Amino acid sequence: MIRLRILHETNPRKYFPALFELAEAGQVQLVGAHRYSVAKEFLRAALRDRTPLAERLKNAAGDALFRLKLPVVRGEVVVMGFAPWDPRLLIYRGLARRNRVIYHTSWHDWGLERTPRQPKPAAFRLWLRDRWLSFLAHPNVTTVAVTPVVAEAVQAEAGIRATVIPHAVPDVFFAAGAAAAGARAGREGPLRLLYVGEVSEKKGIALLLQMMSALAGQGVTLTVVGDGPLAGAVKARAGQGASGVTFLGPVRDRAELARIMADHDMLVLLSQRTETWEELFGIVVVEALAAGLAVLATTHVGPRGILAPVGGAGLFDQDDHAGISAQIIRLAGDRAALADLRDTQAPVAADYAIPRVRASWQAVIEQAAGGPHP
């Protein structure tokens, strides 16, 4: 049987549910799921995810042990998710000598000055780029891109052809959407907006709170799920009478998150670009579509790619604040228009269902390993 290992910056199970299902179905043997930054992830999981200490200690111990075992790991298929030019690839790139490696990326712009990791000085950055390109060109390395735009970026920068496999949406979101379909069809009352994700400026939270000053007067409500730098501001706003804002904090259980989604009308994701970031995929967009919500998002590369098959329905320029507010107010007063938007967007979710994504991953893994292993 193919021995599979996953290496990701933060949470392998969240980003690769299809691979875990492959293992549960007996198609591969999952021998490890690791975070590639041991100390940083230990701290990040505490501050951002509020992960219990015992779980963080267990993860950190396993991740550190894997680093020590790197020279003797062999005969495996290793799925590695790194941001381009991340220096920590230098620790793990040797895995390609004795294993088959599938490099997984969601980054759409590989310019040295436009990626999350900006190592200094410039001479080191150029040297590191050469090490990266050598790794990607290694005969034991296969590249998988989350979207066609990402695949084009890899081809342009590295001259490497990438297979496109999107992130997968767990079945619980589709089940929650189907269960709530009848109730949603007859739902009346205020428009229920939902935000899920990092509670920060770049994710559009400040803009959402600003809009809610007027939208609450139209009967619109907003529920915020997540944690981050602006969590305190959202919590304070939620404590004000008639604000229309509810703050639930982080929700880690996927079934509970799916239920919360299905109890709302529309997801809003008003991401705002920074010098080195924009919304690369937005898995929450597809989760919301699967759960039966309409989606309103800004035209970053991720949401744009997801909604391209339906003509970009629900997308707005990130600076079109007036247009976004007007659309929300219009949908709040026109349930038929809301249903039309939801019905237009809904078919997109099928491409991200785990059975379809799992089949794509199985094909790539078997090809990398030289065929299925009994």
C-alpha positions as CSV (number, residue, x, y, z in Angstrom):
1,M,0.0,0.0,0.0
2,I,1.2,3.5,-0.7
3,R,2.6,5.2,2.4
4,L,1.5,8.8,2.5
5,R,2.7,11.7,4.6
6,I,1.4,15.3,4.8
7,L,3.4,18.4,5.6
8,H,1.7,21.8,5.9
9,E,2.2,25.1,7.7
10,T,-0.7,24.9,10.0
11,N,-3.5,22.3,9.9
12,P,-3.2,19.3,7.5
13,R,-6.6,18.0,8.3
14,K,-8.4,21.2,7.5
15,Y,-6.6,21.7,4.1
16,F,-6.5,18.1,3.0
17,P,-9.7,16.3,4.1
18,A,-9.8,14.3,0.9
19,L,-6.4,12.8,1.8
20,F,-7.6,11.8,5.2
21,E,-10.7,10.2,3.6
22,L,-8.4,8.3,1.2
23,A,-6.6,6.8,4.2
24,E,-9.9,6.0,6.0
25,A,-11.1,4.2,2.9
26,G,-7.9,2.1,2.8
27,Q,-6.6,3.5,-0.4
28,V,-3.4,4.8,1.2
29,Q,-1.6,4.4,4.5
30,L,-1.3,7.7,6.2
31,V,2.0,7.5,8.2
32,G,2.1,11.1,9.4
33,A,0.5,14.6,9.2
34,H,2.9,17.4,10.3
35,R,3.3,21.1,10.6
36,Y,6.6,22.3,9.1
37,S,7.2,25.1,11.5
38,V,7.4,23.6,15.0
39,A,7.9,26.5,17.4
40,K,6.0,29.1,15.3
41,E,3.0,26.8,14.9
42,F,3.0,26.0,18.6
43,L,2.6,29.7,19.4
44,R,0.2,30.4,16.5
45,A,-2.1,27.6,17.5
46,A,-2.3,29.0,21.0
47,L,-2.9,32.7,20.0
48,R,-5.1,32.3,17.0
49,D,-6.8,28.9,17.2
50,R,-6.8,28.6,21.0
51,T,-5.7,25.0,20.6
52,P,-5.5,23.2,24.0
53,L,-2.0,22.9,25.4
54,A,-2.0,19.1,25.5
55,E,-2.8,19.0,21.8
56,R,-0.2,21.6,20.9
57,L,2.5,19.7,22.9
58,K,1.6,16.5,21.1
59,N,1.7,18.1,17.7
60,A,5.0,19.9,18.4
61,A,6.7,16.7,19.7
62,G,5.6,14.8,16.6
63,D,6.7,17.5,14.2
64,A,10.1,17.9,15.9
65,L,10.6,14.1,15.8
66,F,9.8,14.1,12.1
67,R,12.5,16.6,11.5
68,L,15.0,14.4,13.3
69,K,13.9,11.4,11.2
70,L,14.2,13.2,7.8
71,P,17.4,11.5,6.8
72,V,15.8,8.0,7.1
73,V,12.4,8.7,5.6
74,R,12.2,6.8,2.4
75,G,9.7,5.1,0.0
76,E,6.8,7.4,0.8
77,V,4.7,9.9,-1.1
78,V,5.0,13.2,0.8
79,V,2.4,16.0,0.1
80,M,4.1,19.3,1.0
81,G,2.2,22.6,1.2
82,F,4.6,25.6,1.3
83,A,4.3,29.3,0.3
84,P,6.7,30.1,-2.6
85,W,10.3,30.9,-1.6
86,D,9.7,29.9,2.0
87,P,13.2,29.3,3.5
88,R,12.0,26.3,5.5
89,L,11.9,24.3,2.3
90,L,15.6,24.0,2.8
91,I,14.9,21.7,5.8
92,Y,12.7,19.4,3.8
93,R,13.7,19.5,0.2
94,G,16.0,16.5,0.7
95,L,12.9,14.3,1.0
96,A,12.8,14.3,-2.8
97,R,15.9,12.1,-2.9
98,R,14.4,9.0,-1.4
99,N,10.6,9.7,-1.7
100,R,8.1,11.0,-4.2
101,V,7.0,14.5,-3.3
102,I,3.8,16.3,-4.3
103,Y,4.3,20.0,-3.9
104,H,0.9,21.7,-3.2
105,T,0.4,25.5,-3.7
106,S,-2.4,28.0,-3.7
107,W,-0.2,31.1,-4.4
108,H,-1.1,32.9,-7.7
109,D,1.8,35.4,-8.0
110,W,5.3,34.0,-7.6
111,G,7.1,37.3,-8.0
112,L,9.9,37.5,-5.4
113,E,8.6,40.7,-4.0
114,R,5.0,39.7,-3.9
115,T,4.9,36.5,-1.8
116,P,4.3,36.0,2.0
117,R,7.9,35.1,2.7
118,Q,10.4,37.8,2.0
119,P,13.8,36.5,3.1
120,K,16.7,39.0,3.3
121,P,19.2,40.1,2.0
122,A,18.4,40.2,-1.7
123,A,21.4,37.9,-2.5
124,F,20.1,35.2,-0.2
125,R,16.6,35.6,-1.8
126,L,18.0,35.0,-5.3
127,W,20.1,32.0,-4.0
128,L,17.0,30.6,-2.3
129,R,15.0,31.0,-5.5
130,D,17.5,28.8,-7.3
131,R,17.2,26.1,-4.7
132,W,13.4,26.3,-5.0
133,L,13.5,26.0,-8.8
134,S,15.9,23.1,-8.5
135,F,13.5,21.3,-6.1
136,L,10.5,21.8,-8.3
137,A,12.4,20.5,-11.3
138,H,13.5,17.3,-9.5
139,P,12.2,14.2,-11.2
140,N,10.7,12.9,-8.0
141,V,8.6,16.1,-7.5
142,T,5.1,16.6,-8.9
143,T,3.3,20.0,-8.5
144,V,-0.4,20.4,-7.7
145,A,-2.1,23.8,-7.9
146,V,-5.4,24.8,-6.2
147,T,-6.7,26.8,-9.2
148,P,-5.9,27.2,-13.0
149,V,-4.5,30.7,-12.2
150,V,-2.1,29.2,-9.8
151,A,-1.0,26.6,-12.3
152,E,-0.4,29.3,-14.8
153,A,1.8,31.2,-12.3
154,V,3.9,28.0,-11.6
155,Q,4.3,27.5,-15.3
156,A,5.4,31.1,-15.9
157,E,7.9,31.3,-13.0
158,A,9.3,27.8,-12.8
159,G,8.5,26.2,-16.2
160,I,6.7,23.4,-14.4
161,R,3.3,22.0,-15.4
162,A,0.9,21.7,-12.4
163,T,-2.1,19.5,-12.0
164,V,-5.1,21.4,-10.8
165,I,-6.9,20.0,-7.7
166,P,-9.1,22.4,-5.6
167,H,-9.5,22.3,-1.9
168,A,-12.3,19.9,-0.8
169,V,-15.4,20.7,1.2
170,P,-16.4,18.1,3.8
171,D,-19.7,16.3,3.4
172,V,-21.2,17.9,6.5
173,F,-21.6,21.2,4.6
174,F,-23.6,19.6,1.8
175,A,-25.7,17.6,4.4
176,A,-26.4,20.8,6.4
177,G,-27.5,22.6,3.2
178,A,-29.8,19.8,2.1
179,A,-31.4,19.5,5.6
180,A,-32.1,23.3,5.7
181,A,-33.4,23.6,2.2
182,G,-37.1,23.5,3.1
183,A,-36.8,25.9,6.0
184,R,-34.8,28.3,3.9
185,A,-37.3,28.4,1.1
186,G,-40.0,29.8,3.4
187,R,-37.7,31.9,5.5
188,E,-38.9,35.5,6.2
189,G,-37.6,38.3,8.3
190,P,-34.3,40.1,8.4
191,L,-31.5,39.2,6.0
192,R,-29.0,37.1,8.0
193,L,-25.4,37.8,6.9
194,L,-22.5,35.6,8.1
195,Y,-18.7,36.1,8.1
196,V,-16.4,33.1,8.9
197,G,-12.6,33.4,9.1
198,E,-9.8,35.5,10.5
199,V,-11.2,38.6,12.2
200,S,-8.8,41.2,10.8
201,E,-8.6,44.3,8.7
202,K,-7.4,42.5,5.5
203,K,-10.5,40.2,5.7
204,G,-12.8,43.2,5.5
205,I,-14.1,43.1,9.1
206,A,-13.6,46.8,9.7
207,L,-15.5,47.5,6.5
208,L,-18.3,45.1,7.5
209,L,-18.7,46.8,10.9
210,Q,-18.8,50.2,9.2
211,M,-21.6,49.0,6.8
212,M,-23.6,47.5,9.7
213,S,-24.1,51.0,11.1
214,A,-26.5,51.6,8.3
215,L,-27.6,48.0,7.5
216,A,-28.8,47.3,11.0
217,G,-31.4,50.0,10.5
218,Q,-32.7,48.0,7.4
219,G,-33.2,44.9,9.6
220,V,-30.0,43.2,8.4
221,T,-28.1,41.1,11.0
222,L,-24.4,39.9,10.9
223,T,-22.9,36.9,12.7
224,V,-19.1,36.8,12.9
225,V,-17.4,33.4,13.4
226,G,-13.6,33.4,14.0
227,D,-10.8,35.1,15.9
228,G,-8.1,37.6,15.2
229,P,-6.8,41.1,15.8
230,L,-10.3,42.8,15.5
231,A,-12.1,40.2,17.7
232,G,-12.3,42.7,20.5
233,A,-13.8,45.3,18.3
234,V,-16.4,42.9,17.0
235,K,-17.2,41.7,20.5
236,A,-17.7,45.3,21.7
237,R,-19.9,46.1,18.8
238,A,-22.0,42.9,19.5
239,G,-22.5,44.1,23.0
240,Q,-24.2,47.4,21.9
241,G,-27.9,47.4,21.7
242,A,-29.6,47.2,18.3
243,S,-26.2,46.8,16.6
244,G,-27.4,43.8,14.6
245,V,-24.0,42.1,15.2
246,T,-23.5,38.7,16.9
247,F,-20.0,37.4,17.7
248,L,-19.6,33.7,18.2
249,G,-15.8,33.5,18.3
250,P,-13.9,30.5,16.7
251,V,-15.9,27.4,15.9
252,R,-13.6,24.4,15.2
253,D,-16.2,21.7,14.9
254,R,-16.9,21.4,11.2
255,A,-20.4,20.0,11.7
256,E,-21.3,22.8,14.0
257,L,-20.0,25.4,11.6
258,A,-22.0,23.8,8.8
259,R,-25.1,24.1,11.0
260,I,-24.4,27.7,11.7
261,M,-23.9,28.4,8.0
262,A,-27.2,26.7,7.0
263,D,-29.0,29.0,9.5
264,H,-28.0,32.1,7.6
265,D,-28.9,33.6,4.2
266,M,-25.6,35.0,2.8
267,L,-21.9,34.8,3.4
268,V,-20.0,38.1,3.0
269,L,-16.2,38.0,2.4
270,L,-15.0,41.5,1.7
271,S,-11.2,40.8,1.6
272,Q,-8.9,43.8,1.1
273,R,-5.5,43.5,-0.7
274,T,-2.2,44.3,1.0
275,E,1.2,44.5,-0.6
276,T,1.9,40.8,-0.2
277,W,-1.6,39.2,0.2
278,E,-5.0,38.7,-1.4
279,E,-7.6,36.1,-0.9
280,L,-6.0,33.1,-2.7
281,F,-8.9,30.6,-2.5
282,G,-11.5,31.3,0.1
283,I,-12.5,27.7,1.0
284,V,-15.2,29.3,3.2
285,V,-16.9,30.5,0.0
286,V,-17.4,27.0,-1.3
287,E,-18.4,25.7,2.2
288,A,-21.1,28.4,2.3
289,L,-22.3,27.5,-1.2
290,A,-22.5,23.8,-0.2
291,A,-24.5,24.8,2.9
292,G,-27.0,26.6,0.8
293,L,-26.0,30.2,1.2
294,A,-25.6,32.9,-1.4
295,V,-22.2,34.6,-1.4
296,L,-21.1,38.2,-1.8
297,A,-17.3,38.6,-2.1
298,T,-14.7,41.0,-3.4
299,T,-12.9,40.1,-6.7
300,H,-9.7,38.7,-5.3
301,V,-8.2,35.8,-7.3
302,G,-9.7,33.1,-5.1
303,P,-13.4,34.1,-5.1
304,R,-13.0,35.2,-8.7
305,G,-11.8,31.7,-9.7
306,I,-14.5,29.9,-7.7
307,L,-17.4,32.0,-9.2
308,A,-16.0,32.3,-12.7
309,P,-18.2,29.4,-14.0
310,V,-21.3,31.4,-13.1
311,G,-20.1,34.7,-14.6
312,G,-18.7,36.1,-11.3
313,A,-22.2,36.4,-9.8
314,G,-21.9,38.0,-6.4
315,L,-18.5,39.6,-6.9
316,F,-17.7,43.3,-6.3
317,D,-14.6,45.4,-6.5
318,Q,-13.1,45.8,-3.1
319,D,-13.4,49.6,-3.2
320,D,-17.1,49.6,-4.3
321,H,-18.4,50.0,-0.8
322,A,-21.6,51.8,-2.0
323,G,-22.3,49.1,-4.5
324,I,-21.8,46.3,-1.9
325,S,-24.1,48.1,0.6
326,A,-26.8,48.7,-2.0
327,Q,-26.7,45.1,-3.1
328,I,-27.2,43.9,0.5
329,I,-30.1,46.3,1.1
330,R,-31.7,45.2,-2.2
331,L,-31.4,41.5,-1.3
332,A,-32.7,42.2,2.2
333,G,-35.9,43.5,0.6
334,D,-36.2,41.0,-2.2
335,R,-36.2,37.4,-1.2
336,A,-36.8,36.3,-4.8
337,A,-33.6,38.1,-5.9
338,L,-31.7,36.4,-3.1
339,A,-33.0,33.0,-4.1
340,D,-32.0,33.7,-7.7
341,L,-28.4,34.6,-6.7
342,R,-28.2,31.5,-4.5
343,D,-29.6,29.2,-7.3
344,T,-27.1,30.7,-9.8
345,Q,-24.1,30.1,-7.5
346,A,-25.1,26.8,-6.0
347,P,-23.9,24.4,-8.8
348,V,-20.3,25.6,-8.3
349,A,-20.0,23.6,-5.0
350,A,-20.3,20.2,-6.7
351,D,-16.7,20.5,-8.1
352,Y,-15.4,20.7,-4.6
353,A,-17.2,17.7,-3.1
354,I,-14.8,15.3,-1.4
355,P,-15.5,12.3,-3.6
356,R,-14.5,14.2,-6.7
357,V,-11.5,15.8,-5.2
358,R,-10.5,12.5,-3.6
359,A,-10.5,10.8,-6.9
360,S,-8.2,13.5,-8.4
361,W,-5.8,13.1,-5.5
362,Q,-5.8,9.4,-5.8
363,A,-4.8,9.6,-9.4
364,V,-1.9,12.0,-8.7
365,I,-0.7,10.0,-5.8
366,E,-0.7,6.7,-7.7
367,Q,1.0,8.3,-10.6
368,A,3.7,9.7,-8.3
369,A,4.1,6.3,-6.7
370,G,4.3,4.4,-10.0
371,G,0.8,3.0,-9.8
372,P,-1.5,1.6,-7.2
373,H,0.1,-0.5,-4.5
374,P,-1.8,-3.5,-3.0
